[in-house]
Amino acid sequence: MRQIVLDTETTGLEPGEGHNIIEIGCVEMLNRRQTGRTYHQYIKPDREVDAEAVQVHGITNDFLEDKPRFNEVMEEFIEFVRGAELVIHNAAFDIGFLNAELQRNGYPERMENFCLVTDTLLLARKKHPGQKNNLDALCNRYGINNAHRELHGALLDSEILADVYLALTGGQTDLSLGGSGDGSDEDELAIRRVSGADELPLVQVPDEDQQAHAAFLQMLDKKSGGECLWLSADKPAD
């Protein structure tokens, strides 16, 4: 599964008022692992950046003066994201701006026509109702280091959001037991099937290993809010 974690920075808050995207940052993931491929572009807007926006992301009009216009980078951006699932925090904001830019520049499709969209803000609100669910709050909740994030930046925020998304949706999966990890035949595991329990070896687990295992399950139970399935499976039925 190919996913693109995406963030944008803009001149203001409302695309309907003529505000523009001034930065796009994307991080690619395959099977929930970052590939190292990114897309990052600053964009010269059709209007000046609001002073309030500069205080958020630090991107000034002077800095953007020699950057390309959106129509100059549009095809390259679309090629990078097409067919992927977009992972975005508060997706309505970024998708709204991207669709406005596509429409202004004569592109016939909307983002939803060639990408799936997952909103991590909606996921976080469902998982943590009644709590703060902005990116900083989620970093604190999941122990993700964002100390280097003094200002918002599209690529930096995408890199942070990739870690947040993995934590929010159950951690980094794709358990690897050897092999290249590229899905080739060499990665297939040979599984020996047994016909009965009498063919399975009996292993005696030392007491210290059992105690360590029990302590680990207690830690899992605490971190999951009392939802550790292994503990509940060991409990006798009422």
C-alpha positions in Angstrom: 0.0 0.0 0.0 1.4 3.4 -1.0 0.7 6.3 1.2 1.7 9.9 1.0 1.8 12.0 4.2 1.1 15.5 3.0 1.1 19.1 4.5 0.8 22.5 3.0 1.5 26.1 4.1 -0.5 29.0 2.7 -0.8 32.8 2.5 -3.9 32.7 4.7 -6.9 30.7 5.8 -9.5 30.8 3.0 -8.9 29.7 -0.6 -12.2 31.2 -1.5 -10.7 34.6 -0.7 -7.9 34.1 -3.1 -5.3 32.7 -0.7 -2.7 30.4 -2.2 -0.5 27.5 -1.3 3.1 28.5 -0.8 4.7 25.2 0.3 3.9 21.5 -0.2 5.7 18.8 1.7 5.1 15.0 1.1 6.6 11.9 2.6 6.1 8.5 0.9 5.4 5.3 2.8 5.1 1.8 1.4 3.5 -0.8 3.7 3.7 1.7 6.6 7.5 2.2 6.2 9.0 5.5 5.0 10.8 4.9 1.7 13.0 8.0 1.8 11.3 9.5 -1.2 9.9 13.0 -0.6 8.3 15.9 -2.5 9.0 19.4 -1.3 8.3 22.6 -3.1 8.0 26.3 -2.3 5.6 28.2 -4.5 5.3 31.9 -5.4 1.7 33.0 -4.7 -0.6 35.4 -6.6 -0.9 37.6 -3.5 1.1 38.6 -0.5 1.4 36.3 2.6 -0.7 37.6 5.5 1.4 38.8 8.5 -0.5 36.3 10.8 0.5 33.5 8.5 4.1 34.5 8.5 4.1 34.3 12.3 3.0 30.6 11.9 5.3 29.3 9.2 8.0 32.0 8.9 7.8 32.1 5.0 8.0 35.7 3.8 7.1 37.4 0.5 10.8 38.1 -0.2 11.7 34.4 0.2 9.0 33.4 -2.3 9.9 36.0 -4.9 12.0 33.7 -7.1 10.0 30.5 -6.6 7.9 28.9 -9.3 4.2 29.4 -9.7 1.7 26.6 -8.9 1.1 25.9 -12.6 4.8 25.3 -13.1 5.0 22.5 -10.5 1.4 21.1 -10.8 2.1 18.2 -13.1 5.1 17.0 -11.1 3.2 17.2 -7.9 0.2 15.3 -9.3 2.5 12.6 -10.7 4.1 12.1 -7.3 0.8 11.6 -5.4 -1.5 10.1 -8.0 -3.0 6.7 -6.9 -1.7 7.0 -3.4 -3.6 7.3 -0.1 -3.0 10.8 1.2 -2.6 11.0 5.0 -3.3 14.6 6.1 -4.0 16.3 9.5 -7.2 18.4 9.1 -7.5 17.2 5.5 -10.4 19.5 4.6 -8.0 22.5 4.8 -5.2 21.1 2.6 -7.5 19.4 0.1 -9.6 22.5 -0.1 -6.6 24.6 -1.0 -5.2 22.0 -3.4 -8.5 21.7 -5.3 -8.8 25.5 -5.5 -5.3 25.7 -7.0 -6.1 22.9 -9.5 -9.3 24.7 -10.5 -7.6 28.1 -10.9 -5.0 26.6 -13.1 -7.4 24.7 -15.4 -6.8 21.2 -14.2 -9.9 19.0 -14.9 -9.8 16.8 -11.8 -10.1 17.2 -8.1 -7.7 15.6 -5.6 -10.3 13.1 -4.6 -10.6 11.8 -8.2 -7.0 10.3 -8.2 -6.2 9.9 -4.4 -7.8 8.4 -1.4 -7.7 10.8 1.6 -7.3 9.8 5.3 -7.7 12.6 7.9 -5.6 12.0 11.0 -7.5 14.7 12.9 -10.7 12.7 12.5 -8.9 9.5 13.5 -7.5 11.2 16.6 -10.8 12.8 17.6 -12.4 9.3 17.4 -9.7 7.7 19.4 -9.2 10.5 21.9 -12.6 12.3 22.3 -12.6 15.5 24.3 -8.8 15.9 24.2 -6.5 18.2 22.2 -5.7 16.5 19.0 -3.4 19.0 17.2 -0.1 17.8 16.0 1.9 19.0 19.0 -0.6 17.4 21.4 -0.4 14.1 19.6 3.4 14.2 19.6 3.3 14.7 23.4 0.7 11.9 23.8 2.7 9.4 21.8 6.2 10.4 22.9 7.3 11.7 19.5 10.1 14.2 19.6 9.2 17.4 17.8 11.5 19.8 19.8 13.1 20.9 16.5 9.7 22.3 15.3 9.8 26.0 16.2 7.7 27.0 13.2 5.3 25.1 11.0 6.9 23.8 7.8 5.2 21.5 5.2 8.0 18.9 4.9 8.9 18.8 8.6 5.3 18.5 9.6 4.8 15.7 7.1 7.7 13.8 8.6 6.3 14.3 12.1 2.8 13.4 11.0 4.1 10.1 9.5 5.3 9.1 13.0 2.1 10.2 14.6 0.0 8.3 12.0 1.9 5.1 12.7 1.4 5.5 16.5 -2.2 6.5 16.1 -3.1 3.5 14.0 -1.2 0.9 16.0 2.5 1.3 15.3 4.7 0.5 12.4 3.6 -2.8 11.0 5.0 -5.0 8.2 6.7 -7.5 10.6 9.8 -8.6 9.0 11.3 -12.1 9.8 14.1 -11.8 7.3 14.4 -11.4 3.6 14.6 -8.3 1.5 11.2 -6.9 2.4 10.3 -6.1 -1.2 7.6 -8.7 -1.5 9.6 -11.1 -3.6 9.3 -14.9 -3.4 12.5 -15.0 -1.2 10.5 -13.3 1.5 7.9 -16.1 1.8 8.2 -18.1 4.9 8.0 -21.9 4.7 5.4 -23.0 7.3 5.4 -26.6 8.6 1.9 -27.8 9.3 1.3 -30.4 12.1 -1.6 -32.7 12.2 -2.0 -32.9 16.0 -0.8 -31.5 19.3 1.3 -34.6 20.0 3.7 -33.5 17.3 4.4 -30.2 19.0 7.5 -30.0 21.3 6.8 -29.3 25.0 8.9 -26.4 26.2 9.2 -25.6 29.9 9.4 -21.8 30.4 11.6 -20.7 33.3 9.9 -18.8 36.2 11.9 -15.6 35.5 10.7 -15.6 31.8 7.1 -16.1 32.9 7.4 -13.2 35.4 9.0 -11.0 32.7 6.2 -11.9 30.3 3.5 -11.1 32.9 5.1 -7.7 33.6 5.2 -7.0 29.9 1.5 -7.8 29.5 0.7 -5.5 32.4 2.6 -2.7 30.7 0.7 -3.3 27.5 -2.6 -3.3 29.4 -1.8 0.0 31.0 -0.8 1.6 27.7 -3.8 0.3 25.8 -6.3 1.5 28.5 -7.1 -1.9 29.8 -7.5 -3.5 26.3 -4.7 -6.1 26.3 -6.3 -9.1 24.7 -3.7 -11.6 26.0 -4.6 -10.6 29.6 -8.3 -10.8 29.0 -7.9 -14.2 27.3 -6.1 -15.6 30.4 -8.9 -14.4 32.7 -11.4 -17.2 33.8 -14.9 -16.8 32.4 -17.6 -15.5 34.7 
